[in-house]
Amino acid sequence: MTTPEQSSPRFRSATEFPKTIDSFSPSEANNLYVEMRECLIFTNRSRSQLIRRNEEHKESGKICQPHYKLMGLESTILAEKSQKC
């Protein structure tokens, strides 16, 4: 895993890129643009996966909620039975 001091080639902070390209030749500017696009594409893809997995996790929690309701009903029934005896 990378630390904040050493970024992954795929995940780079915007501050690692130059603010202006005035001093670059057209080919250097184009190479920088391609590099920025690749980082952006990978970051967006990772973000989409994170959003999808978060939604899947939320849905799996909804499936388990009826289980908790059943457990609550079971304890209520057992309490009622013990009161009748």
C-alpha positions as CSV (number, residue, x, y, z in Angstrom):
1,M,0.0,0.0,0.0
2,T,1.3,3.5,-0.8
3,T,1.7,6.2,1.8
4,P,0.8,9.8,1.2
5,E,4.4,10.6,0.6
6,Q,4.7,8.1,-2.3
7,S,1.6,8.1,-4.5
8,S,0.6,5.2,-6.8
9,P,1.1,5.9,-10.5
10,R,-2.7,5.3,-10.8
11,F,-3.7,7.5,-7.9
12,R,-2.0,10.9,-8.1
13,S,-3.1,14.1,-6.4
14,A,-3.9,17.0,-8.6
15,T,-1.2,18.9,-6.8
16,E,1.4,16.6,-8.3
17,F,0.6,17.9,-11.7
18,P,1.9,21.4,-12.8
19,K,-0.6,24.2,-12.6
20,T,0.2,25.6,-16.0
21,I,1.7,24.2,-19.1
22,D,3.2,27.4,-20.5
23,S,6.8,26.1,-20.2
24,F,6.1,22.8,-21.9
25,S,6.5,21.9,-25.5
26,P,3.3,20.7,-27.3
27,S,4.5,17.1,-27.1
28,E,5.3,17.4,-23.4
29,A,1.9,19.0,-22.8
30,N,0.2,16.2,-24.7
31,N,2.1,13.6,-22.6
32,L,1.0,15.3,-19.4
33,Y,-2.6,15.4,-20.6
34,V,-2.6,11.7,-21.4
35,E,-1.1,10.9,-18.0
36,M,-3.8,13.1,-16.3
37,R,-6.5,11.4,-18.3
38,E,-5.3,7.9,-17.3
39,C,-5.3,8.9,-13.6
40,L,-8.7,10.4,-13.9
41,I,-10.1,7.3,-15.7
42,F,-8.7,5.0,-13.1
43,T,-9.9,7.2,-10.2
44,N,-13.5,7.4,-11.7
45,R,-13.5,3.6,-12.2
46,S,-12.5,3.0,-8.6
47,R,-15.1,5.5,-7.4
48,S,-17.8,3.7,-9.3
49,Q,-16.7,0.3,-7.9
50,L,-16.8,1.8,-4.4
51,I,-20.3,3.2,-5.0
52,R,-21.6,-0.1,-6.4
53,R,-20.1,-2.1,-3.5
54,N,-21.6,0.3,-1.0
55,E,-25.0,-0.1,-2.6
56,E,-24.6,-3.9,-2.5
57,H,-23.7,-3.7,1.2
58,K,-26.8,-1.6,1.9
59,E,-29.0,-4.1,0.1
60,S,-27.5,-7.0,2.0
61,G,-28.3,-5.2,5.2
62,K,-31.9,-4.9,4.1
63,I,-32.1,-8.6,3.6
64,C,-30.9,-9.3,7.1
65,Q,-33.4,-6.9,8.7
66,P,-36.4,-9.3,8.6
67,H,-34.2,-11.7,10.5
68,Y,-34.0,-9.3,13.4
69,K,-37.8,-8.7,13.2
70,L,-38.3,-12.5,13.5
71,M,-36.0,-12.7,16.5
72,G,-38.0,-9.9,18.1
73,L,-41.3,-11.7,17.4
74,E,-39.8,-15.0,18.8
75,S,-38.8,-13.3,22.0
76,T,-42.3,-11.7,22.3
77,I,-44.0,-15.1,21.8
78,L,-41.7,-16.8,24.3
79,A,-42.4,-14.0,26.9
80,E,-46.2,-14.4,26.3
81,K,-45.9,-18.2,26.7
82,S,-44.0,-17.9,29.9
83,Q,-46.7,-15.5,31.3
84,K,-49.5,-17.9,30.5
85,C,-47.8,-20.8,32.4
